Amino acid sequence: MSTSTATEARRLPAAFGGGAVIGALGGLIGLGGAEFRLPLLIGLFRFPGLEAVILNKAMSLVVVATALPFRAAAVSFGDVAASWPIIVNLLAGSLLGAWFGAGWATQLRTESLYRIIAGLLVVIAVVLVLGHGATGGQPLFTGVAQAVAGVVAGFVIGVVASILGVAGGELLIPTLVLLFGADIKLAGSLSLAVSLPTMLVGFSRYSRDQSFGVLGRNRTFLLVMAAGSIANTFIGGRLLGLVPDGVLLPALAVILLISAWKVWNHK
């Protein structure tokens, strides 16, 4: 067995385990889990910044695509479809933001990309705690003001999602709750519905960069980590509502802050 083959074999159990934990988080709180996976790809598996982002986005697509149907027991497809004006409103900005964000990421130096990733992880940690503390009720705006705010918020989220290779649910969920007055559980599923096309646009833009070849070179690694994510996305979806936010969200925020510190100091 060659050295590279032996190294790959040793990485696969860790890849499956990491994917399983992250998949459970995705199903549990409506996130793609990529904000936790990205530091793992950079720190533990030693992928360069842009390659880690591209791998992260590929696996996030898998988690998002499976988390939505797995959450259907708690939030029906009919409820999601009934909110199509909200989905369209956010997509009007997020699709454009995803395209530009991916273009900017491919032009950044590796060190600069690490710094931006670390900073965005800190922002997400804060939003995760403060934003999820909100409950659905009266929307922040109505009419034209709401539509404009939705497009702007969608654009910003699309940019962040592309630069990090994330689904964007950690920002979409608070936006849906505060801006549109959505119930927190419905917001989790709506965020997945917005994330999927947004990620596909960013993914398409990344395919033009030579770093996109990382997917072909690490096909087995990608499939094994994705398999772990799918398996536990189902479990996370079934646990929806059983784990209190007051315990879960602060713990996740601490993990993100530690990850941000490690990415910032990554060499």
C-alpha positions in Angstrom: 0.0 0.0 0.0 1.4 3.4 -1.0 1.9 6.2 1.5 -0.9 8.3 0.0 -3.3 5.3 0.1 -2.5 4.6 3.7 -3.0 8.2 4.7 -6.3 8.3 2.9 -7.5 5.1 4.7 -6.6 6.6 8.1 -8.6 9.7 7.3 -11.8 8.0 6.2 -13.1 7.0 9.7 -12.5 10.5 11.0 -14.2 11.9 7.9 -17.3 9.7 8.5 -17.4 10.6 12.2 -17.0 14.3 11.5 -19.7 14.2 8.9 -22.1 12.3 11.2 -21.8 14.9 14.0 -22.2 17.8 11.6 -25.2 16.1 9.9 -27.0 15.8 13.2 -26.6 19.5 13.8 -27.9 20.2 10.3 -31.1 18.2 10.9 -31.5 19.5 14.4 -31.5 23.2 13.9 -31.9 23.6 10.1 -28.3 24.4 9.3 -26.0 22.8 6.7 -23.4 22.4 9.4 -20.7 23.8 7.2 -19.6 26.5 9.7 -18.4 23.6 11.9 -17.1 21.5 9.0 -14.9 24.2 7.5 -12.5 24.5 10.5 -12.4 20.7 10.6 -11.3 20.6 6.9 -8.7 23.3 7.5 -7.4 22.3 10.9 -7.7 18.5 11.1 -7.5 17.4 7.4 -5.1 20.2 6.4 -6.8 21.3 3.2 -5.8 24.8 1.9 -8.4 27.6 2.4 -10.1 27.7 -1.0 -10.0 23.9 -1.5 -11.6 23.5 2.0 -14.3 26.0 1.1 -15.1 24.1 -2.2 -15.2 20.7 -0.4 -17.3 22.3 2.3 -19.8 23.6 -0.2 -20.1 20.2 -1.9 -20.9 18.5 1.4 -23.2 21.2 2.5 -25.3 20.6 -0.7 -25.7 17.0 0.4 -26.8 18.0 4.0 -29.2 20.7 2.8 -30.8 18.4 0.2 -31.5 15.7 2.8 -32.3 17.9 5.8 -35.4 19.4 4.2 -37.3 16.2 3.6 -36.1 14.7 6.9 -37.6 17.7 8.7 -41.0 17.2 6.9 -42.4 15.3 9.9 -42.2 18.5 11.9 -42.7 21.1 9.1 -44.7 19.9 6.1 -43.8 20.7 2.5 -47.2 22.4 2.3 -46.2 24.9 5.0 -42.9 25.6 3.1 -44.7 26.0 -0.2 -47.2 28.4 1.3 -44.3 30.8 2.1 -43.1 31.0 -1.5 -43.2 34.8 -1.6 -40.6 34.9 1.2 -38.4 32.4 -0.5 -38.5 34.3 -3.8 -37.8 37.6 -2.0 -34.6 36.3 -0.3 -33.5 34.4 -3.4 -33.6 37.6 -5.5 -30.6 38.8 -3.5 -28.9 35.6 -2.4 -28.4 34.2 -5.9 -26.6 37.3 -6.9 -24.6 37.5 -3.7 -23.6 33.8 -4.1 -22.2 34.5 -7.6 -20.2 37.5 -6.5 -19.0 36.0 -3.2 -17.5 32.9 -5.0 -15.7 35.2 -7.4 -14.2 37.3 -4.7 -13.1 34.2 -2.7 -11.2 32.8 -5.7 -9.2 36.0 -5.9 -8.2 36.3 -2.3 -4.8 35.3 -1.0 -4.9 32.2 1.3 -3.9 34.2 4.4 -6.6 36.8 3.7 -9.2 34.1 3.2 -8.3 32.6 6.6 -8.7 36.0 8.2 -12.1 36.6 6.6 -13.3 33.1 7.5 -12.3 33.5 11.1 -14.1 36.9 11.3 -17.3 35.5 9.7 -17.3 32.6 12.1 -17.3 35.0 15.0 -20.2 37.0 13.5 -22.1 33.7 13.0 -21.5 32.7 16.6 -23.1 36.0 17.8 -26.0 35.8 15.4 -26.6 32.2 16.3 -27.2 33.1 20.0 -29.0 36.4 19.6 -30.9 35.6 16.4 -32.3 32.3 17.6 -33.5 33.9 20.8 -36.2 35.6 18.8 -39.6 34.2 18.3 -41.9 34.5 15.3 -44.5 37.2 15.5 -44.8 40.6 13.9 -42.5 41.2 10.9 -40.0 44.0 11.3 -41.2 45.6 8.0 -44.1 45.3 5.6 -44.8 46.0 2.0 -42.1 47.5 -0.2 -39.7 48.1 2.8 -39.8 44.4 3.6 -39.2 43.4 0.0 -36.2 45.7 -0.3 -34.8 44.6 3.1 -35.2 40.9 2.0 -33.2 41.4 -1.2 -30.4 43.2 0.7 -30.3 40.6 3.4 -30.3 37.9 0.8 -27.4 39.4 -1.0 -25.3 39.6 2.1 -26.2 36.1 3.1 -25.3 34.8 -0.4 -21.9 36.4 -0.2 -21.1 35.0 3.2 -22.4 31.5 2.2 -20.1 31.4 -0.9 -17.0 32.7 0.9 -17.4 30.1 3.7 -18.9 27.4 1.6 -21.9 27.2 4.0 -25.6 26.9 3.5 -26.2 30.2 5.2 -28.9 29.0 7.6 -27.2 30.5 10.6 -28.0 34.0 9.1 -31.2 33.0 7.2 -33.0 31.7 10.2 -32.8 35.0 12.3 -33.6 37.0 9.1 -36.8 34.9 8.5 -37.8 35.2 12.2 -37.1 38.9 12.6 -37.8 40.3 9.1 -40.7 38.2 8.1 -42.1 37.1 11.5 -41.8 33.4 10.7 -42.1 30.7 13.4 -38.6 29.3 14.4 -39.3 25.8 13.2 -40.8 26.9 9.8 -37.8 29.3 9.5 -35.4 26.3 9.8 -37.1 24.6 6.8 -37.5 27.8 4.8 -33.7 28.5 5.2 -33.0 25.1 3.6 -35.3 25.9 0.7 -33.4 29.2 0.1 -30.0 27.7 0.7 -30.2 25.0 -1.9 -30.4 27.2 -5.1 -28.1 29.7 -3.5 -25.4 27.1 -3.0 -25.9 25.7 -6.5 -25.1 29.2 -7.9 -22.0 29.6 -5.8 -20.9 26.0 -6.7 -21.3 26.8 -10.4 -19.1 29.9 -10.0 -16.4 27.9 -8.2 -16.3 25.3 -11.0 -14.5 27.8 -13.1 -11.5 27.9 -10.7 -8.6 25.4 -10.9 -9.1 24.6 -7.2 -12.3 22.9 -8.1 -10.2 19.8 -9.0 -10.0 19.1 -5.3 -13.4 17.3 -5.6 -12.0 14.8 -8.1 -8.8 14.2 -6.2 -10.7 13.6 -2.9 -13.8 11.8 -4.2 -13.7 9.0 -1.7 -13.1 11.3 1.2 -16.0 13.5 0.0 -18.4 10.6 -0.3 -17.5 9.1 3.1 -18.0 12.4 4.9 -21.2 13.0 3.0 -22.5 9.6 4.0 -21.9 10.3 7.6 -23.7 13.6 7.2 -26.8 12.0 5.5 -27.0 9.3 8.2 -27.1 11.7 11.1 -29.1 14.4 9.3 -32.0 12.0 9.6 -31.4 11.5 13.4 -31.0 15.3 13.9 -34.3 15.9 12.1 -36.1 13.4 14.4 -34.6 15.1 17.5 -36.0 18.5 16.3 -37.5 20.3 19.2 -36.2 17.8 21.9 -33.0 19.6 22.7 -33.6 23.1 24.3 -32.1 26.0 22.5 -31.0 27.4 25.8 -28.4 24.6 26.0 -27.7 23.9 22.4 -27.1 27.3 20.9 -24.5 28.7 23.5 -22.6 25.5 23.2 -22.5 25.8 19.4 -21.4 29.4 19.6 -18.5 28.5 21.9 -17.4 25.8 19.3 -17.5 28.5 16.6 -15.4 30.9 18.6 -12.8 28.3 19.2 -12.8 27.3 15.6 -12.4 31.0 14.6 -9.4 31.3 16.8 -7.8 28.2 15.3 -8.5 29.3 11.7 -7.1 32.8 12.4 -3.8 31.2 13.6 -3.7 28.5 11.0 -0.4 28.3 9.1 
